[in-house]
Amino acid sequence: MQNNYDKIKATGAELFAISSDNVNSSKSTVQDRGLTFPVLADFDLNVIKAYNVVGLDNIRIAQASSFVIGMDGKITWVTIDEWDQRTPTDEILTALEDL
């Protein structure tokens, strides 16, 4: 996502990641990977559970997923991926343009 962050921002969208890591681990991820978008720590899995993307077999991580949420707060597009695959950014950009 970092490689396409400018394209995502150009649509008027906000991008952030939600991690099951604690705050310090999330900060380390941002620094180590040179991320310029926020990575939010959800150590208690509250948001991850609310979006129903807890890891398979209730593993304490989130499934790889992407959500497009409209200005009205409604989810307009979602994809849940395998752990080793990610939805191409072009598909996410198309969903953003369709808002």
C-alpha positions in Angstrom: 0.0 0.0 0.0 2.8 2.4 0.7 3.9 2.4 -2.9 0.4 3.5 -4.0 -0.4 5.8 -1.0 -0.2 9.0 -3.1 -2.7 7.5 -5.6 -5.1 6.6 -2.8 -4.8 10.1 -1.3 -5.4 11.6 -4.7 -8.9 10.1 -4.6 -9.7 12.0 -1.5 -9.6 8.9 0.6 -7.8 8.3 3.9 -5.7 5.1 4.3 -4.7 3.5 7.6 -3.9 0.0 8.8 -5.1 -1.7 11.9 -2.8 -4.1 13.6 -3.3 -6.6 16.4 0.1 -5.6 17.7 0.6 -3.4 20.7 1.3 0.3 20.3 5.1 -0.1 20.5 5.1 -2.9 17.9 2.9 -0.8 15.6 5.3 2.2 15.9 8.2 -0.1 15.1 6.4 -1.4 12.0 5.8 2.2 10.8 9.5 3.1 11.4 11.0 -0.1 10.1 9.0 -0.1 6.9 9.0 3.7 6.3 5.3 3.9 6.3 3.7 7.4 5.9 0.2 6.3 6.7 -1.0 5.6 10.2 -0.9 2.0 11.7 -3.5 1.8 14.5 -2.9 -0.7 17.4 -5.9 -2.9 18.2 -4.2 -5.1 20.7 -7.6 -6.0 22.3 -9.0 -6.9 18.9 -12.1 -4.7 19.4 -12.1 -3.2 15.8 -10.9 -6.5 14.3 -13.8 -8.3 15.9 -16.3 -5.6 15.0 -15.3 -6.0 11.3 -15.4 -9.8 11.7 -11.8 -10.3 10.4 -10.3 -12.2 13.4 -7.7 -14.7 12.1 -8.8 -18.2 11.1 -9.2 -20.6 14.1 -9.3 -17.4 16.3 -5.6 -16.8 15.9 -4.8 -13.5 17.5 -4.3 -11.5 14.3 -6.5 -9.9 11.7 -7.2 -11.6 8.4 -5.7 -9.6 5.5 -8.6 -7.4 4.4 -9.4 -4.1 2.8 -12.5 -2.0 3.4 -13.8 1.1 1.6 -16.1 3.1 3.8 -18.1 6.0 2.4 -18.4 9.4 4.0 -21.8 8.2 5.5 -19.9 5.4 7.4 -21.3 2.6 5.3 -19.0 -0.1 4.0 -19.2 0.0 0.2 -16.6 -2.5 -0.7 -14.7 -5.2 1.1 -12.2 -7.9 0.3 -10.7 -10.6 2.6 -7.5 -12.2 1.3 -5.4 -15.1 2.1 -2.5 -14.4 4.5 0.1 -14.5 1.7 -1.9 -12.5 -0.9 -3.2 -9.0 -1.1 -5.8 -7.3 -3.2 -4.2 -5.3 -6.0 -4.3 -1.6 -5.3 -5.9 -1.0 -8.7 -9.0 -2.8 -7.5 -9.1 -0.7 -4.3 -8.7 2.5 -6.4 -11.6 1.4 -8.7 -13.8 0.9 -5.6 -12.8 4.4 -4.3 -13.5 6.0 -7.7 -17.0 4.3 -7.6 -18.0 6.2 -4.4 
